[in-house]
Amino acid sequence: MLSKEKLARINELARKGKTSGLSKEEAREQSSLRSEYLAAFRSQMLDTLTHTTIIDPQGNDVTPEKIKQRKKRNLH
């Protein structure tokens, strides 16, 4: 995940954007930080899903095939 400093900067830029607006340089920085945040979030979410098994009420493994295949690739 992103550092606390980067998250604080994202929030700071968002607040400033709502109140007084951002300069072009600040807008680029905000875009870059948001992209970095989303990439980290997606990676973390994918890792979480890869390590998840879904069991139905009858006790059967109903994990989607894509996740099962990803688990197998990560083991090798």
mmCIF file of the N, C-alpha and C atoms, coordinates in Angstrom:
data_MODEL
# 
_entry.id   MODEL 
# 
loop_
_atom_site.group_PDB 
_atom_site.id 
_atom_site.type_symbol 
_atom_site.label_atom_id 
_atom_site.label_alt_id 
_atom_site.label_comp_id 
_atom_site.label_asym_id 
_atom_site.label_entity_id 
_atom_site.label_seq_id 
_atom_site.pdbx_PDB_ins_code 
_atom_site.Cartn_x 
_atom_site.Cartn_y 
_atom_site.Cartn_z 
_atom_site.occupancy 
_atom_site.B_iso_or_equiv 
_atom_site.pdbx_formal_charge 
_atom_site.auth_seq_id 
_atom_site.auth_comp_id 
_atom_site.auth_asym_id 
_atom_site.auth_atom_id 
_atom_site.pdbx_PDB_model_num 
ATOM 1   N N  . MET A 1 1  ? 0.833   -1.176  0.000   1.00 0.00 ? 1  MET A N  1 
ATOM 2   C CA . MET A 1 1  ? 0.000   0.000   0.000   1.00 0.00 ? 1  MET A CA 1 
ATOM 3   C C  . MET A 1 1  ? 0.877   1.239   0.000   1.00 0.00 ? 1  MET A C  1 
ATOM 4   N N  . LEU A 1 2  ? 0.282   2.342   -0.274  1.00 0.00 ? 2  LEU A N  1 
ATOM 5   C CA . LEU A 1 2  ? 1.017   3.600   -0.303  1.00 0.00 ? 2  LEU A CA 1 
ATOM 6   C C  . LEU A 1 2  ? 1.386   4.055   1.106   1.00 0.00 ? 2  LEU A C  1 
ATOM 7   N N  . SER A 1 3  ? 2.422   4.861   1.180   1.00 0.00 ? 3  SER A N  1 
ATOM 8   C CA . SER A 1 3  ? 2.841   5.399   2.471   1.00 0.00 ? 3  SER A CA 1 
ATOM 9   C C  . SER A 1 3  ? 1.801   6.382   2.992   1.00 0.00 ? 3  SER A C  1 
ATOM 10  N N  . LYS A 1 4  ? 1.849   6.617   4.288   1.00 0.00 ? 4  LYS A N  1 
ATOM 11  C CA . LYS A 1 4  ? 0.912   7.560   4.904   1.00 0.00 ? 4  LYS A CA 1 
ATOM 12  C C  . LYS A 1 4  ? 1.098   8.964   4.327   1.00 0.00 ? 4  LYS A C  1 
ATOM 13  N N  . GLU A 1 5  ? 2.340   9.297   4.001   1.00 0.00 ? 5  GLU A N  1 
ATOM 14  C CA . GLU A 1 5  ? 2.621   10.617  3.447   1.00 0.00 ? 5  GLU A CA 1 
ATOM 15  C C  . GLU A 1 5  ? 1.941   10.804  2.081   1.00 0.00 ? 5  GLU A C  1 
ATOM 16  N N  . LYS A 1 6  ? 2.002   9.777   1.250   1.00 0.00 ? 6  LYS A N  1 
ATOM 17  C CA . LYS A 1 6  ? 1.376   9.865   -0.077  1.00 0.00 ? 6  LYS A CA 1 
ATOM 18  C C  . LYS A 1 6  ? -0.139  9.926   0.036   1.00 0.00 ? 6  LYS A C  1 
ATOM 19  N N  . LEU A 1 7  ? -0.714  9.127   0.948   1.00 0.00 ? 7  LEU A N  1 
ATOM 20  C CA . LEU A 1 7  ? -2.163  9.174   1.151   1.00 0.00 ? 7  LEU A CA 1 
ATOM 21  C C  . LEU A 1 7  ? -2.593  10.548  1.659   1.00 0.00 ? 7  LEU A C  1 
ATOM 22  N N  . ALA A 1 8  ? -1.800  11.094  2.569   1.00 0.00 ? 8  ALA A N  1 
ATOM 23  C CA . ALA A 1 8  ? -2.104  12.437  3.088   1.00 0.00 ? 8  ALA A CA 1 
ATOM 24  C C  . ALA A 1 8  ? -2.037  13.468  1.968   1.00 0.00 ? 8  ALA A C  1 
ATOM 25  N N  . ARG A 1 9  ? -1.065  13.317  1.075   1.00 0.00 ? 9  ARG A N  1 
ATOM 26  C CA . ARG A 1 9  ? -0.924  14.265  -0.040  1.00 0.00 ? 9  ARG A CA 1 
ATOM 27  C C  . ARG A 1 9  ? -2.110  14.134  -1.005  1.00 0.00 ? 9  ARG A C  1 
ATOM 28  N N  . ILE A 1 10 ? -2.565  12.923  -1.266  1.00 0.00 ? 10 ILE A N  1 
ATOM 29  C CA . ILE A 1 10 ? -3.741  12.720  -2.128  1.00 0.00 ? 10 ILE A CA 1 
ATOM 30  C C  . ILE A 1 10 ? -4.935  13.454  -1.530  1.00 0.00 ? 10 ILE A C  1 
ATOM 31  N N  . ASN A 1 11 ? -5.142  13.290  -0.235  1.00 0.00 ? 11 ASN A N  1 
ATOM 32  C CA . ASN A 1 11 ? -6.266  13.939  0.438   1.00 0.00 ? 11 ASN A CA 1 
ATOM 33  C C  . ASN A 1 11 ? -6.117  15.459  0.448   1.00 0.00 ? 11 ASN A C  1 
ATOM 34  N N  . GLU A 1 12 ? -4.897  15.910  0.654   1.00 0.00 ? 12 GLU A N  1 
ATOM 35  C CA . GLU A 1 12 ? -4.635  17.353  0.654   1.00 0.00 ? 12 GLU A CA 1 
ATOM 36  C C  . GLU A 1 12 ? -4.968  17.954  -0.714  1.00 0.00 ? 12 GLU A C  1 
ATOM 37  N N  . LEU A 1 13 ? -4.530  17.299  -1.768  1.00 0.00 ? 13 LEU A N  1 
ATOM 38  C CA . LEU A 1 13 ? -4.804  17.794  -3.119  1.00 0.00 ? 13 LEU A CA 1 
ATOM 39  C C  . LEU A 1 13 ? -6.303  17.738  -3.432  1.00 0.00 ? 13 LEU A C  1 
ATOM 40  N N  . ALA A 1 14 ? -6.983  16.718  -2.948  1.00 0.00 ? 14 ALA A N  1 
ATOM 41  C CA . ALA A 1 14 ? -8.429  16.616  -3.179  1.00 0.00 ? 14 ALA A CA 1 
ATOM 42  C C  . ALA A 1 14 ? -9.163  17.767  -2.496  1.00 0.00 ? 14 ALA A C  1 
ATOM 43  N N  . ARG A 1 15 ? -8.776  18.060  -1.260  1.00 0.00 ? 15 ARG A N  1 
ATOM 44  C CA . ARG A 1 15 ? -9.403  19.179  -0.539  1.00 0.00 ? 15 ARG A CA 1 
ATOM 45  C C  . ARG A 1 15 ? -9.125  20.503  -1.248  1.00 0.00 ? 15 ARG A C  1 
ATOM 46  N N  . LYS A 1 16 ? -7.881  20.687  -1.661  1.00 0.00 ? 16 LYS A N  1 
ATOM 47  C CA . LYS A 1 16 ? -7.517  21.928  -2.336  1.00 0.00 ? 16 LYS A CA 1 
ATOM 48  C C  . LYS A 1 16 ? -8.265  22.059  -3.663  1.00 0.00 ? 16 LYS A C  1 
ATOM 49  N N  . GLY A 1 17 ? -8.399  20.942  -4.372  1.00 0.00 ? 17 GLY A N  1 
ATOM 50  C CA . GLY A 1 17 ? -9.111  20.951  -5.645  1.00 0.00 ? 17 GLY A CA 1 
ATOM 51  C C  . GLY A 1 17 ? -10.565 21.363  -5.486  1.00 0.00 ? 17 GLY A C  1 
ATOM 52  N N  . LYS A 1 18 ? -11.171 20.975  -4.379  1.00 0.00 ? 18 LYS A N  1 
ATOM 53  C CA . LYS A 1 18 ? -12.568 21.320  -4.133  1.00 0.00 ? 18 LYS A CA 1 
ATOM 54  C C  . LYS A 1 18 ? -12.737 22.777  -3.724  1.00 0.00 ? 18 LYS A C  1 
ATOM 55  N N  . THR A 1 19 ? -11.745 23.317  -3.045  1.00 0.00 ? 19 THR A N  1 
ATOM 56  C CA . THR A 1 19 ? -11.886 24.685  -2.524  1.00 0.00 ? 19 THR A CA 1 
ATOM 57  C C  . THR A 1 19 ? -11.354 25.742  -3.484  1.00 0.00 ? 19 THR A C  1 
ATOM 58  N N  . SER A 1 20 ? -10.065 25.671  -3.786  1.00 0.00 ? 20 SER A N  1 
ATOM 59  C CA . SER A 1 20 ? -9.468  26.751  -4.582  1.00 0.00 ? 20 SER A CA 1 
ATOM 60  C C  . SER A 1 20 ? -8.988  26.317  -5.959  1.00 0.00 ? 20 SER A C  1 
ATOM 61  N N  . GLY A 1 21 ? -9.044  25.040  -6.250  1.00 0.00 ? 21 GLY A N  1 
ATOM 62  C CA . GLY A 1 21 ? -8.572  24.550  -7.549  1.00 0.00 ? 21 GLY A CA 1 
ATOM 63  C C  . GLY A 1 21 ? -7.096  24.202  -7.508  1.00 0.00 ? 21 GLY A C  1 
ATOM 64  N N  . LEU A 1 22 ? -6.678  23.411  -8.483  1.00 0.00 ? 22 LEU A N  1 
ATOM 65  C CA . LEU A 1 22 ? -5.290  22.943  -8.553  1.00 0.00 ? 22 LEU A CA 1 
ATOM 66  C C  . LEU A 1 22 ? -4.576  23.562  -9.744  1.00 0.00 ? 22 LEU A C  1 
ATOM 67  N N  . SER A 1 23 ? -3.269  23.784  -9.573  1.00 0.00 ? 23 SER A N  1 
ATOM 68  C CA . SER A 1 23 ? -2.464  24.217  -10.710 1.00 0.00 ? 23 SER A CA 1 
ATOM 69  C C  . SER A 1 23 ? -2.254  23.009  -11.618 1.00 0.00 ? 23 SER A C  1 
ATOM 70  N N  . LYS A 1 24 ? -1.731  23.229  -12.805 1.00 0.00 ? 24 LYS A N  1 
ATOM 71  C CA . LYS A 1 24 ? -1.492  22.106  -13.725 1.00 0.00 ? 24 LYS A CA 1 
ATOM 72  C C  . LYS A 1 24 ? -0.514  21.110  -13.122 1.00 0.00 ? 24 LYS A C  1 
ATOM 73  N N  . GLU A 1 25 ? 0.504   21.618  -12.453 1.00 0.00 ? 25 GLU A N  1 
ATOM 74  C CA . GLU A 1 25 ? 1.495   20.732  -11.835 1.00 0.00 ? 25 GLU A CA 1 
ATOM 75  C C  . GLU A 1 25 ? 0.859   19.906  -10.721 1.00 0.00 ? 25 GLU A C  1 
ATOM 76  N N  . GLU A 1 26 ? 0.019   20.531  -9.910  1.00 0.00 ? 26 GLU A N  1 
ATOM 77  C CA . GLU A 1 26 ? -0.660  19.809  -8.839  1.00 0.00 ? 26 GLU A CA 1 
ATOM 78  C C  . GLU A 1 26 ? -1.639  18.781  -9.397  1.00 0.00 ? 26 GLU A C  1 
ATOM 79  N N  . ALA A 1 27 ? -2.303  19.129  -10.480 1.00 0.00 ? 27 ALA A N  1 
ATOM 80  C CA . ALA A 1 27 ? -3.235  18.189  -11.114 1.00 0.00 ? 27 ALA A CA 1 
ATOM 81  C C  . ALA A 1 27 ? -2.482  16.968  -11.641 1.00 0.00 ? 27 ALA A C  1 
ATOM 82  N N  . ARG A 1 28 ? -1.304  17.193  -12.217 1.00 0.00 ? 28 ARG A N  1 
ATOM 83  C CA . ARG A 1 28 ? -0.485  16.062  -12.690 1.00 0.00 ? 28 ARG A CA 1 
ATOM 84  C C  . ARG A 1 28 ? -0.031  15.200  -11.519 1.00 0.00 ? 28 ARG A C  1 
ATOM 85  N N  . GLU A 1 29 ? 0.383   15.860  -10.435 1.00 0.00 ? 29 GLU A N  1 
ATOM 86  C CA . GLU A 1 29 ? 0.810   15.118  -9.247  1.00 0.00 ? 29 GLU A CA 1 
ATOM 87  C C  . GLU A 1 29 ? -0.349  14.299  -8.694  1.00 0.00 ? 29 GLU A C  1 
ATOM 88  N N  . GLN A 1 30 ? -1.530  14.900  -8.628  1.00 0.00 ? 30 GLN A N  1 
ATOM 89  C CA . GLN A 1 30 ? -2.707  14.206  -8.126  1.00 0.00 ? 30 GLN A CA 1 
ATOM 90  C C  . GLN A 1 30 ? -3.025  12.989  -8.994  1.00 0.00 ? 30 GLN A C  1 
ATOM 91  N N  . SER A 1 31 ? -2.974  13.172  -10.300 1.00 0.00 ? 31 SER A N  1 
ATOM 92  C CA . SER A 1 31 ? -3.245  12.074  -11.222 1.00 0.00 ? 31 SER A CA 1 
ATOM 93  C C  . SER A 1 31 ? -2.238  10.940  -11.043 1.00 0.00 ? 31 SER A C  1 
ATOM 94  N N  . SER A 1 32 ? -0.981  11.299  -10.903 1.00 0.00 ? 32 SER A N  1 
ATOM 95  C CA . SER A 1 32 ? 0.073   10.304  -10.713 1.00 0.00 ? 32 SER A CA 1 
ATOM 96  C C  . SER A 1 32 ? -0.119  9.546   -9.400  1.00 0.00 ? 32 SER A C  1 
ATOM 97  N N  . LEU A 1 33 ? -0.412  10.280  -8.333  1.00 0.00 ? 33 LEU A N  1 
ATOM 98  C CA . LEU A 1 33 ? -0.624  9.633   -7.033  1.00 0.00 ? 33 LEU A CA 1 
ATOM 99  C C  . LEU A 1 33 ? -1.856  8.734   -7.053  1.00 0.00 ? 33 LEU A C  1 
ATOM 100 N N  . ARG A 1 34 ? -2.906  9.189   -7.700  1.00 0.00 ? 34 ARG A N  1 
ATOM 101 C CA . ARG A 1 34 ? -4.122  8.366   -7.795  1.00 0.00 ? 34 ARG A CA 1 
ATOM 102 C C  . ARG A 1 34 ? -3.850  7.085   -8.578  1.00 0.00 ? 34 ARG A C  1 
ATOM 103 N N  . SER A 1 35 ? -3.102  7.193   -9.662  1.00 0.00 ? 35 SER A N  1 
ATOM 104 C CA . SER A 1 35 ? -2.761  6.003   -10.458 1.00 0.00 ? 35 SER A CA 1 
ATOM 105 C C  . SER A 1 35 ? -1.950  5.020   -9.628  1.00 0.00 ? 35 SER A C  1 
ATOM 106 N N  . GLU A 1 36 ? -1.003  5.544   -8.879  1.00 0.00 ? 36 GLU A N  1 
ATOM 107 C CA . GLU A 1 36 ? -0.177  4.698   -8.016  1.00 0.00 ? 36 GLU A CA 1 
ATOM 108 C C  . GLU A 1 36 ? -1.041  4.023   -6.944  1.00 0.00 ? 36 GLU A C  1 
ATOM 109 N N  . TYR A 1 37 ? -1.969  4.785   -6.366  1.00 0.00 ? 37 TYR A N  1 
ATOM 110 C CA . TYR A 1 37 ? -2.869  4.249   -5.345  1.00 0.00 ? 37 TYR A CA 1 
ATOM 111 C C  . TYR A 1 37 ? -3.737  3.137   -5.931  1.00 0.00 ? 37 TYR A C  1 
ATOM 112 N N  . LEU A 1 38 ? -4.327  3.380   -7.100  1.00 0.00 ? 38 LEU A N  1 
ATOM 113 C CA . LEU A 1 38 ? -5.198  2.378   -7.714  1.00 0.00 ? 38 LEU A CA 1 
ATOM 114 C C  . LEU A 1 38 ? -4.436  1.105   -8.071  1.00 0.00 ? 38 LEU A C  1 
ATOM 115 N N  . ALA A 1 39 ? -3.213  1.252   -8.561  1.00 0.00 ? 39 ALA A N  1 
ATOM 116 C CA . ALA A 1 39 ? -2.402  0.076   -8.898  1.00 0.00 ? 39 ALA A CA 1 
ATOM 117 C C  . ALA A 1 39 ? -2.125  -0.746  -7.639  1.00 0.00 ? 39 ALA A C  1 
ATOM 118 N N  . ALA A 1 40 ? -1.783  -0.077  -6.542  1.00 0.00 ? 40 ALA A N  1 
ATOM 119 C CA . ALA A 1 40 ? -1.513  -0.773  -5.283  1.00 0.00 ? 40 ALA A CA 1 
ATOM 120 C C  . ALA A 1 40 ? -2.786  -1.450  -4.764  1.00 0.00 ? 40 ALA A C  1 
ATOM 121 N N  . PHE A 1 41 ? -3.913  -0.738  -4.848  1.00 0.00 ? 41 PHE A N  1 
ATOM 122 C CA . PHE A 1 41 ? -5.188  -1.295  -4.388  1.00 0.00 ? 41 PHE A CA 1 
ATOM 123 C C  . PHE A 1 41 ? -5.562  -2.535  -5.199  1.00 0.00 ? 41 PHE A C  1 
ATOM 124 N N  . ARG A 1 42 ? -5.456  -2.435  -6.519  1.00 0.00 ? 42 ARG A N  1 
ATOM 125 C CA . ARG A 1 42 ? -5.811  -3.573  -7.378  1.00 0.00 ? 42 ARG A CA 1 
ATOM 126 C C  . ARG A 1 42 ? -4.919  -4.776  -7.105  1.00 0.00 ? 42 ARG A C  1 
ATOM 127 N N  . SER A 1 43 ? -3.637  -4.519  -6.922  1.00 0.00 ? 43 SER A N  1 
ATOM 128 C CA . SER A 1 43 ? -2.703  -5.603  -6.636  1.00 0.00 ? 43 SER A CA 1 
ATOM 129 C C  . SER A 1 43 ? -3.055  -6.293  -5.325  1.00 0.00 ? 43 SER A C  1 
ATOM 130 N N  . GLN A 1 44 ? -3.342  -5.502  -4.320  1.00 0.00 ? 44 GLN A N  1 
ATOM 131 C CA . GLN A 1 44 ? -3.699  -6.047  -3.013  1.00 0.00 ? 44 GLN A CA 1 
ATOM 132 C C  . GLN A 1 44 ? -5.015  -6.825  -3.083  1.00 0.00 ? 44 GLN A C  1 
ATOM 133 N N  . MET A 1 45 ? -5.989  -6.297  -3.813  1.00 0.00 ? 45 MET A N  1 
ATOM 134 C CA . MET A 1 45 ? -7.280  -6.977  -3.943  1.00 0.00 ? 45 MET A CA 1 
ATOM 135 C C  . MET A 1 45 ? -7.117  -8.298  -4.697  1.00 0.00 ? 45 MET A C  1 
ATOM 136 N N  . LEU A 1 46 ? -6.337  -8.288  -5.753  1.00 0.00 ? 46 LEU A N  1 
ATOM 137 C CA . LEU A 1 46 ? -6.101  -9.509  -6.518  1.00 0.00 ? 46 LEU A CA 1 
ATOM 138 C C  . LEU A 1 46 ? -5.411  -10.556 -5.655  1.00 0.00 ? 46 LEU A C  1 
ATOM 139 N N  . ASP A 1 47 ? -4.449  -10.121 -4.841  1.00 0.00 ? 47 ASP A N  1 
ATOM 140 C CA . ASP A 1 47 ? -3.761  -11.040 -3.938  1.00 0.00 ? 47 ASP A CA 1 
ATOM 141 C C  . ASP A 1 47 ? -4.750  -11.633 -2.935  1.00 0.00 ? 47 ASP A C  1 
ATOM 142 N N  . THR A 1 48 ? -5.637  -10.797 -2.408  1.00 0.00 ? 48 THR A N  1 
ATOM 143 C CA . THR A 1 48 ? -6.646  -11.278 -1.460  1.00 0.00 ? 48 THR A CA 1 
ATOM 144 C C  . THR A 1 48 ? -7.561  -12.303 -2.114  1.00 0.00 ? 48 THR A C  1 
ATOM 145 N N  . LEU A 1 49 ? -8.039  -11.994 -3.316  1.00 0.00 ? 49 LEU A N  1 
ATOM 146 C CA . LEU A 1 49 ? -8.928  -12.925 -4.015  1.00 0.00 ? 49 LEU A CA 1 
ATOM 147 C C  . LEU A 1 49 ? -8.224  -14.227 -4.370  1.00 0.00 ? 49 LEU A C  1 
ATOM 148 N N  . THR A 1 50 ? -6.951  -14.149 -4.711  1.00 0.00 ? 50 THR A N  1 
ATOM 149 C CA . THR A 1 50 ? -6.194  -15.339 -5.068  1.00 0.00 ? 50 THR A CA 1 
ATOM 150 C C  . THR A 1 50 ? -6.078  -16.292 -3.883  1.00 0.00 ? 50 THR A C  1 
ATOM 151 N N  . HIS A 1 51 ? -6.076  -15.757 -2.684  1.00 0.00 ? 51 HIS A N  1 
ATOM 152 C CA . HIS A 1 51 ? -5.937  -16.586 -1.492  1.00 0.00 ? 51 HIS A CA 1 
ATOM 153 C C  . HIS A 1 51 ? -7.277  -16.859 -0.809  1.00 0.00 ? 51 HIS A C  1 
ATOM 154 N N  . THR A 1 52 ? -8.366  -16.715 -1.573  1.00 0.00 ? 52 THR A N  1 
ATOM 155 C CA . THR A 1 52 ? -9.706  -16.942 -1.029  1.00 0.00 ? 52 THR A CA 1 
ATOM 156 C C  . THR A 1 52 ? -10.313 -18.195 -1.654  1.00 0.00 ? 52 THR A C  1 
ATOM 157 N N  . THR A 1 53 ? -10.982 -18.972 -0.826  1.00 0.00 ? 53 THR A N  1 
ATOM 158 C CA . THR A 1 53 ? -11.725 -20.133 -1.296  1.00 0.00 ? 53 THR A CA 1 
ATOM 159 C C  . THR A 1 53 ? -13.182 -19.907 -0.928  1.00 0.00 ? 53 THR A C  1 
ATOM 160 N N  . ILE A 1 54 ? -14.066 -20.143 -1.880  1.00 0.00 ? 54 ILE A N  1 
ATOM 161 C CA . ILE A 1 54 ? -15.492 -19.931 -1.650  1.00 0.00 ? 54 ILE A CA 1 
ATOM 162 C C  . ILE A 1 54 ? -16.163 -21.288 -1.481  1.00 0.00 ? 54 ILE A C  1 
ATOM 163 N N  . ILE A 1 55 ? -16.851 -21.433 -0.347  1.00 0.00 ? 55 ILE A N  1 
ATOM 164 C CA . ILE A 1 55 ? -17.521 -22.687 -0.024  1.00 0.00 ? 55 ILE A CA 1 
ATOM 165 C C  . ILE A 1 55 ? -19.022 -22.401 0.068   1.00 0.00 ? 55 ILE A C  1 
ATOM 166 N N  . ASP A 1 56 ? -19.845 -23.207 -0.625  1.00 0.00 ? 56 ASP A N  1 
ATOM 167 C CA . ASP A 1 56 ? -21.299 -23.018 -0.555  1.00 0.00 ? 56 ASP A CA 1 
ATOM 168 C C  . ASP A 1 56 ? -21.840 -23.662 0.735   1.00 0.00 ? 56 ASP A C  1 
ATOM 169 N N  . PRO A 1 57 ? -23.123 -23.452 1.039   1.00 0.00 ? 57 PRO A N  1 
ATOM 170 C CA . PRO A 1 57 ? -23.693 -23.981 2.289   1.00 0.00 ? 57 PRO A CA 1 
ATOM 171 C C  . PRO A 1 57 ? -23.596 -25.508 2.428   1.00 0.00 ? 57 PRO A C  1 
ATOM 172 N N  . GLN A 1 58 ? -23.492 -26.222 1.307   1.00 0.00 ? 58 GLN A N  1 
ATOM 173 C CA . GLN A 1 58 ? -23.368 -27.683 1.365   1.00 0.00 ? 58 GLN A CA 1 
ATOM 174 C C  . GLN A 1 58 ? -21.920 -28.135 1.580   1.00 0.00 ? 58 GLN A C  1 
ATOM 175 N N  . GLY A 1 59 ? -20.986 -27.191 1.605   1.00 0.00 ? 59 GLY A N  1 
ATOM 176 C CA . GLY A 1 59 ? -19.583 -27.534 1.828   1.00 0.00 ? 59 GLY A CA 1 
ATOM 177 C C  . GLY A 1 59 ? -18.784 -27.757 0.555   1.00 0.00 ? 59 GLY A C  1 
ATOM 178 N N  . ASN A 1 60 ? -19.370 -27.435 -0.592  1.00 0.00 ? 60 ASN A N  1 
ATOM 179 C CA . ASN A 1 60 ? -18.663 -27.624 -1.865  1.00 0.00 ? 60 ASN A CA 1 
ATOM 180 C C  . ASN A 1 60 ? -17.823 -26.399 -2.196  1.00 0.00 ? 60 ASN A C  1 
ATOM 181 N N  . ASP A 1 61 ? -16.653 -26.642 -2.768  1.00 0.00 ? 61 ASP A N  1 
ATOM 182 C CA . ASP A 1 61 ? -15.783 -25.555 -3.217  1.00 0.00 ? 61 ASP A CA 1 
ATOM 183 C C  . ASP A 1 61 ? -16.365 -24.985 -4.505  1.00 0.00 ? 61 ASP A C  1 
ATOM 184 N N  . VAL A 1 62 ? -16.827 -23.746 -4.468  1.00 0.00 ? 62 VAL A N  1 
ATOM 185 C CA . VAL A 1 62 ? -17.425 -23.107 -5.650  1.00 0.00 ? 62 VAL A CA 1 
ATOM 186 C C  . VAL A 1 62 ? -16.591 -21.892 -6.080  1.00 0.00 ? 62 VAL A C  1 
ATOM 187 N N  . THR A 1 63 ? -15.303 -21.951 -5.783  1.00 0.00 ? 63 THR A N  1 
ATOM 188 C CA . THR A 1 63 ? -14.396 -20.879 -6.174  1.00 0.00 ? 63 THR A CA 1 
ATOM 189 C C  . THR A 1 63 ? -14.386 -20.781 -7.700  1.00 0.00 ? 63 THR A C  1 
ATOM 190 N N  . PRO A 1 64 ? -14.507 -19.573 -8.255  1.00 0.00 ? 64 PRO A N  1 
ATOM 191 C CA . PRO A 1 64 ? -14.478 -19.427 -9.710  1.00 0.00 ? 64 PRO A CA 1 
ATOM 192 C C  . PRO A 1 64 ? -13.190 -20.011 -10.315 1.00 0.00 ? 64 PRO A C  1 
ATOM 193 N N  . GLU A 1 65 ? -13.323 -20.555 -11.497 1.00 0.00 ? 65 GLU A N  1 
ATOM 194 C CA . GLU A 1 65 ? -12.209 -21.230 -12.163 1.00 0.00 ? 65 GLU A CA 1 
ATOM 195 C C  . GLU A 1 65 ? -11.012 -20.298 -12.373 1.00 0.00 ? 65 GLU A C  1 
ATOM 196 N N  . LYS A 1 66 ? -11.266 -19.040 -12.679 1.00 0.00 ? 66 LYS A N  1 
ATOM 197 C CA . LYS A 1 66 ? -10.169 -18.091 -12.885 1.00 0.00 ? 66 LYS A CA 1 
ATOM 198 C C  . LYS A 1 66 ? -9.301  -17.973 -11.639 1.00 0.00 ? 66 LYS A C  1 
ATOM 199 N N  . ILE A 1 67 ? -9.932  -17.944 -10.481 1.00 0.00 ? 67 ILE A N  1 
ATOM 200 C CA . ILE A 1 67 ? -9.175  -17.829 -9.239  1.00 0.00 ? 67 ILE A CA 1 
ATOM 201 C C  . ILE A 1 67 ? -8.396  -19.111 -8.974  1.00 0.00 ? 67 ILE A C  1 
ATOM 202 N N  . LYS A 1 68 ? -9.013  -20.263 -9.245  1.00 0.00 ? 68 LYS A N  1 
ATOM 203 C CA . LYS A 1 68 ? -8.314  -21.543 -9.061  1.00 0.00 ? 68 LYS A CA 1 
ATOM 204 C C  . LYS A 1 68 ? -7.076  -21.614 -9.953  1.00 0.00 ? 68 LYS A C  1 
ATOM 205 N N  . GLN A 1 69 ? -7.215  -21.179 -11.206 1.00 0.00 ? 69 GLN A N  1 
ATOM 206 C CA . GLN A 1 69 ? -6.083  -21.194 -12.125 1.00 0.00 ? 69 GLN A CA 1 
ATOM 207 C C  . GLN A 1 69 ? -4.982  -20.255 -11.644 1.00 0.00 ? 69 GLN A C  1 
ATOM 208 N N  . ARG A 1 70 ? -5.365  -19.093 -11.149 1.00 0.00 ? 70 ARG A N  1 
ATOM 209 C CA . ARG A 1 70 ? -4.374  -18.134 -10.638 1.00 0.00 ? 70 ARG A CA 1 
ATOM 210 C C  . ARG A 1 70 ? -3.627  -18.696 -9.435  1.00 0.00 ? 70 ARG A C  1 
ATOM 211 N N  . LYS A 1 71 ? -4.348  -19.406 -8.567  1.00 0.00 ? 71 LYS A N  1 
ATOM 212 C CA . LYS A 1 71 ? -3.698  -20.048 -7.409  1.00 0.00 ? 71 LYS A CA 1 
ATOM 213 C C  . LYS A 1 71 ? -2.643  -21.044 -7.885  1.00 0.00 ? 71 LYS A C  1 
ATOM 214 N N  . LYS A 1 72 ? -3.000  -21.833 -8.889  1.00 0.00 ? 72 LYS A N  1 
ATOM 215 C CA . LYS A 1 72 ? -2.064  -22.835 -9.395  1.00 0.00 ? 72 LYS A CA 1 
ATOM 216 C C  . LYS A 1 72 ? -0.822  -22.176 -9.975  1.00 0.00 ? 72 LYS A C  1 
ATOM 217 N N  . ARG A 1 73 ? -0.988  -21.064 -10.703 1.00 0.00 ? 73 ARG A N  1 
ATOM 218 C CA . ARG A 1 73 ? 0.152   -20.355 -11.293 1.00 0.00 ? 73 ARG A CA 1 
ATOM 219 C C  . ARG A 1 73 ? 1.041   -19.770 -10.212 1.00 0.00 ? 73 ARG A C  1 
ATOM 220 N N  . ASN A 1 74 ? 0.457   -19.292 -9.126  1.00 0.00 ? 74 ASN A N  1 
ATOM 221 C CA . ASN A 1 74 ? 1.251   -18.693 -8.050  1.00 0.00 ? 74 ASN A CA 1 
ATOM 222 C C  . ASN A 1 74 ? 2.018   -19.723 -7.254  1.00 0.00 ? 74 ASN A C  1 
ATOM 223 N N  . LEU A 1 75 ? 1.557   -20.971 -7.271  1.00 0.00 ? 75 LEU A N  1 
ATOM 224 C CA . LEU A 1 75 ? 2.257   -22.033 -6.549  1.00 0.00 ? 75 LEU A CA 1 
ATOM 225 C C  . LEU A 1 75 ? 3.509   -22.494 -7.290  1.00 0.00 ? 75 LEU A C  1 
ATOM 226 N N  . HIS A 1 76 ? 3.532   -22.288 -8.594  1.00 0.00 ? 76 HIS A N  1 
ATOM 227 C CA . HIS A 1 76 ? 4.682   -22.783 -9.387  1.00 0.00 ? 76 HIS A CA 1 
ATOM 228 C C  . HIS A 1 76 ? 5.700   -21.718 -9.598  1.00 0.00 ? 76 HIS A C  1 
# 
